[in-house]
Amino acid sequence: MNFNPWHSVSYGENVPETVTAVIEIPKGSRAKYELDKETGMLKLDRVLYSSVYYPANYGFIPRTYCDDKDPLDILVLSQITMHPMSLVDAKIIGVMRMLDQGEADDKLIAVAINDMSVAHINDISELPSHFIDELRHFFEEYKTLENKVVKIEEFEGQRLAKKILMHSINDYTAKFGTEEENE
Protein backbone atom coordinates (compact mmCIF):
# COMPACT_ATOMS: atom_id res chain seq x y z
CA MET A 1 0.00 0.00 0.00
CA ASN A 2 1.36 3.42 -0.94
CA PHE A 3 1.48 6.20 1.62
CA ASN A 4 -0.47 9.19 0.43
CA PRO A 5 -0.96 12.02 2.95
CA TRP A 6 -4.38 12.85 1.50
CA HIS A 7 -5.69 9.39 2.31
CA SER A 8 -3.27 8.06 4.96
CA VAL A 9 -3.14 10.94 7.47
CA SER A 10 -5.99 11.69 9.85
CA TYR A 11 -7.70 15.08 9.77
CA GLY A 12 -7.33 15.17 13.56
CA GLU A 13 -9.19 14.09 16.65
CA ASN A 14 -10.90 17.35 17.58
CA VAL A 15 -12.69 18.42 14.38
CA PRO A 16 -14.18 20.88 13.70
CA GLU A 17 -12.36 22.92 16.37
CA THR A 18 -8.90 21.85 15.25
CA VAL A 19 -7.42 19.90 12.34
CA THR A 20 -4.17 18.37 11.26
CA ALA A 21 -2.97 20.24 8.19
CA VAL A 22 -0.41 19.05 5.65
CA ILE A 23 1.73 21.97 4.48
CA GLU A 24 2.49 22.07 0.75
CA ILE A 25 3.82 25.61 0.36
CA PRO A 26 5.81 27.53 2.97
CA LYS A 27 5.03 31.13 3.81
CA GLY A 28 7.18 33.43 1.66
CA SER A 29 7.53 31.00 -1.25
CA ARG A 30 6.97 31.71 -4.95
CA ALA A 31 6.89 27.99 -5.72
CA LYS A 32 3.40 26.52 -6.16
CA TYR A 33 3.64 22.92 -5.02
CA GLU A 34 0.70 20.53 -5.23
CA LEU A 35 0.15 17.06 -3.94
CA ASP A 36 0.43 14.56 -6.78
CA LYS A 37 -2.73 12.54 -6.18
CA GLU A 38 -1.28 9.36 -7.67
CA THR A 39 2.09 9.21 -5.88
CA GLY A 40 1.42 11.22 -2.73
CA MET A 41 4.55 13.27 -3.42
CA LEU A 42 4.78 17.03 -3.81
CA LYS A 43 5.15 18.23 -7.36
CA LEU A 44 6.19 21.68 -8.52
CA ASP A 45 3.12 22.94 -10.34
CA ARG A 46 4.77 26.23 -11.30
CA VAL A 47 6.78 29.17 -10.07
CA LEU A 48 4.34 32.03 -9.63
CA TYR A 49 4.28 34.27 -12.68
CA SER A 50 3.87 37.39 -10.54
CA SER A 51 6.42 38.81 -8.13
CA VAL A 52 4.30 37.90 -5.12
CA TYR A 53 4.92 35.47 -2.28
CA TYR A 54 2.57 33.23 -0.31
CA PRO A 55 1.52 35.29 2.74
CA ALA A 56 0.96 32.23 4.93
CA ASN A 57 1.79 28.54 5.08
CA TYR A 58 -0.53 26.81 2.61
CA GLY A 59 -1.70 23.25 2.48
CA PHE A 60 -4.65 20.91 2.76
CA ILE A 61 -6.66 18.95 5.28
CA PRO A 62 -6.34 15.19 4.83
CA ARG A 63 -9.40 13.04 4.21
CA THR A 64 -11.46 15.95 2.88
CA TYR A 65 -12.91 16.39 -0.61
CA CYS A 66 -14.27 19.46 -2.37
CA ASP A 67 -16.10 20.30 -5.59
CA ASP A 68 -12.75 21.02 -7.30
CA LYS A 69 -11.88 17.32 -6.77
CA ASP A 70 -9.09 18.24 -4.34
CA PRO A 71 -8.76 18.16 -0.58
CA LEU A 72 -9.88 21.27 1.32
CA ASP A 73 -7.27 24.05 1.23
CA ILE A 74 -6.02 25.68 4.41
CA LEU A 75 -3.84 28.68 5.25
CA VAL A 76 -2.01 28.19 8.55
CA LEU A 77 -0.89 31.39 10.22
CA SER A 78 2.34 31.26 12.19
CA GLN A 79 5.37 33.39 12.85
CA ILE A 80 7.52 30.70 11.21
CA THR A 81 7.88 29.28 7.74
CA MET A 82 6.91 25.60 7.77
CA HIS A 83 8.58 22.93 5.67
CA PRO A 84 6.61 21.30 2.87
CA MET A 85 4.95 18.00 3.89
CA SER A 86 5.07 18.90 7.58
CA LEU A 87 2.03 18.23 9.73
CA VAL A 88 0.68 21.02 11.90
CA ASP A 89 -2.17 21.07 14.39
CA ALA A 90 -4.27 24.11 13.57
CA LYS A 91 -7.28 25.90 15.06
CA ILE A 92 -9.90 26.95 12.50
CA ILE A 93 -10.65 30.70 12.73
CA GLY A 94 -12.40 31.47 9.44
CA VAL A 95 -12.66 31.00 5.72
CA MET A 96 -11.86 32.98 2.61
CA ARG A 97 -14.64 32.38 0.05
CA MET A 98 -12.98 32.31 -3.34
CA LEU A 99 -13.86 31.65 -6.96
CA ASP A 100 -11.05 30.37 -9.19
CA GLN A 101 -11.99 30.53 -12.88
CA GLY A 102 -15.63 30.70 -11.73
CA GLU A 103 -15.46 27.59 -9.51
CA ALA A 104 -15.63 27.55 -5.71
CA ASP A 105 -12.18 27.16 -4.13
CA ASP A 106 -12.58 28.12 -0.47
CA LYS A 107 -9.54 28.43 1.78
CA LEU A 108 -9.91 27.73 5.49
CA ILE A 109 -7.88 30.06 7.67
CA ALA A 110 -6.32 28.69 10.83
CA VAL A 111 -3.63 29.38 13.41
CA ALA A 112 -0.90 26.98 14.46
CA ILE A 113 -1.88 25.70 17.91
CA ASN A 114 1.74 25.32 19.02
CA ASP A 115 2.78 28.86 18.05
CA MET A 116 2.05 31.09 21.03
CA SER A 117 2.29 34.21 18.86
CA VAL A 118 -1.00 33.25 17.15
CA ALA A 119 -2.57 30.49 19.28
CA HIS A 120 -4.66 33.04 21.22
CA ILE A 121 -6.59 34.02 18.06
CA ASN A 122 -10.04 32.41 17.96
CA ASP A 123 -11.79 34.11 15.04
CA ILE A 124 -10.81 35.80 11.80
CA SER A 125 -12.32 39.04 13.12
CA GLU A 126 -9.34 39.24 15.51
CA LEU A 127 -6.82 39.50 12.65
CA PRO A 128 -5.55 42.93 11.63
CA SER A 129 -7.57 44.30 8.73
CA HIS A 130 -4.33 44.97 6.84
CA PHE A 131 -3.46 41.26 6.94
CA ILE A 132 -6.89 40.41 5.51
CA ASP A 133 -6.18 42.96 2.77
CA GLU A 134 -2.83 41.25 2.09
CA LEU A 135 -4.52 37.84 1.76
CA ARG A 136 -7.14 39.28 -0.56
CA HIS A 137 -4.51 41.06 -2.68
CA PHE A 138 -2.30 37.98 -2.99
CA PHE A 139 -5.07 35.65 -4.09
CA GLU A 140 -6.63 38.19 -6.45
CA GLU A 141 -3.29 38.92 -8.12
CA TYR A 142 -1.21 35.73 -8.07
CA LYS A 143 -2.71 34.34 -11.29
CA THR A 144 -3.16 37.63 -13.18
CA LEU A 145 -0.12 37.14 -15.45
CA GLU A 146 -1.44 33.66 -16.30
CA ASN A 147 -4.60 35.35 -17.59
CA LYS A 148 -6.69 33.55 -14.98
CA VAL A 149 -9.40 35.21 -12.93
CA VAL A 150 -9.65 34.73 -9.17
CA LYS A 151 -12.37 36.50 -7.21
CA ILE A 152 -12.41 36.77 -3.44
CA GLU A 153 -16.04 36.86 -2.43
CA GLU A 154 -15.73 37.44 1.31
CA PHE A 155 -14.07 36.44 4.54
CA GLU A 156 -16.29 34.62 7.02
CA GLY A 157 -15.87 33.51 10.62
CA GLN A 158 -15.22 30.15 12.15
CA ARG A 159 -18.87 29.03 12.23
CA LEU A 160 -19.13 28.85 8.42
CA ALA A 161 -15.55 27.55 8.16
CA LYS A 162 -16.42 24.60 10.40
CA LYS A 163 -19.53 23.82 8.34
CA ILE A 164 -17.43 23.80 5.16
CA LEU A 165 -14.89 21.51 6.88
CA MET A 166 -17.53 19.01 8.01
CA HIS A 167 -19.15 19.04 4.56
CA SER A 168 -15.77 18.24 2.95
CA ILE A 169 -15.20 15.37 5.41
CA ASN A 170 -18.63 13.95 4.57
CA ASP A 171 -17.94 14.34 0.85
CA TYR A 172 -14.62 12.50 1.27
CA THR A 173 -16.34 9.62 3.08
CA ALA A 174 -19.02 9.43 0.37
CA LYS A 175 -16.35 9.34 -2.37
CA PHE A 176 -13.61 7.22 -0.78
CA GLY A 177 -15.17 5.50 2.26
CA THR A 178 -14.03 5.58 5.87
CA GLU A 179 -10.56 4.84 7.17
CA GLU A 180 -11.78 1.50 8.53
CA GLU A 181 -13.27 0.53 5.16
CA ASN A 182 -9.97 1.21 3.42
CA GLU A 183 -7.78 -0.86 5.75
Order of alpha helices (4+ residues) and beta strands (2+ residues): alpha-beta-beta-beta-beta-beta-beta-beta-beta-alpha-beta-alpha
